[in-house]
């Protein structure tokens, strides 16, 4: 696809300012600093303009103008992504969705909500809880990320294992196409068998096919009880092996999170969290059960305890108070922040069938020894999704900038052979696109490119991503 784009002339900048409003159009590099990066490593790309639309019609007019003049457009949520999808690699216009942040309606009768794409995920969850409902999608950055970005990346989080990813909760989307046309992709119904499912096509497309402006989500009744346990193990492989055994015993927790010892150590060191980290313990499983009857949770917890003991578990701690539950969850939730803030790193987002987790963690560690990097792993073990933080440590700059990719490729190649894929929830974006042929044949990739061409024949919308 062509990458020969036009620059924004003063005349076009003036027209964009008229569409969006001069007070919501930013052209100064200093003011655009925070929009030039996301949470992906140390990458930085400046747009030529940042705009903050407030209506779908403004976005439609903007895309018509940019399509006509072949100017690239990059949609952006809160910039919490880890794949580089929100980076304006060809300059052009960056469309920040932060001001389209209205919760339009919560329909308690039909268990659904209609919201704008700029709503913060935690704000939607809080509003639903206030009505005794739950939006179960629970990404790590839920207090800052925007729901539109969650949809664009197929977001997951700790509770996917019981409730599924965001794909399970999207009923309908209002989308502005690169042509400026506005469509609703589906219907506000639980069933949909009316032609191709454009709603699901948009989910995970990373803003390459259209800009999502409104979203109809499914809600569920909020569980009233929960139970949290922390299981410790003498090895990573033992902890990972116990995960599949829990589900084979007939119990479905609401979360099963894996944490490596080094990650806990960094949380204790850099975030001053107190925790009794015993000698010889190398890995942990944070396990949560939820429901409406405490006796059922207690019965399931007993089954899990037996399974853990049969799988070399060293110790099991059950949180007795809400404060203890919060403390255990805090260790897991701030672990990414501790790792990112205190080391040179690259993060991969591997996912395999959960029974393959012991082999995956072993391959990661062996690959690190081969190429000279360290790793801190944690993630959503219940659905086979490990976040692999590759730490530079003593690796030379030359090896970090060249050979490291070979090591990452080897991990991906093993993951794909094991029945997994390149990303469980972070997306492909800019940083993983070179590895797409590891998973997909040229037939697969050409089908995807063909879909992109149908929606965006001039390739103006979030170019340089996925392919």
Secondary structure, DSSP 8 states (H G I E B T S, - for coil): ---------HHHHHHHHHHH-GGGEE--TTTTGGGS--SSTT-----SEEE---SHHHHHHHHHHHHHHT--EEEESSS--SSSTT--TT-SEEEE-TT---EEEEETTTTEEEEETTSBHHHHHHHHHTTTEE---B-TTTTT-BHHHHHHHT--BTTHHHH--GGGGEEEEEEEETTS-EEE-S-SSS---SSS-HHHHHTTSTTSSEEEEEEEEE-EE--SEEEEEEEEESSHHHHHHHHHHHHHTT---SEEEEEEHHHHHHHHHHS-------TT--EEEEEEEEES-HHHHHHHHHHHHHHHHHTTEEEEEE--SHHHHHHHHHHHHHHHHHHHHTS-EEEEEEE--GGGHHHHHHHHHHHHHHHT-EEEEEEEGGGTEEEEEEE-TT--HHHHHTHHHHHHHHHHHHHHHTT-BSBSSS--TTTSGGGHHHH--HHHHHHHHHHHHHH-TT--BSTTS--
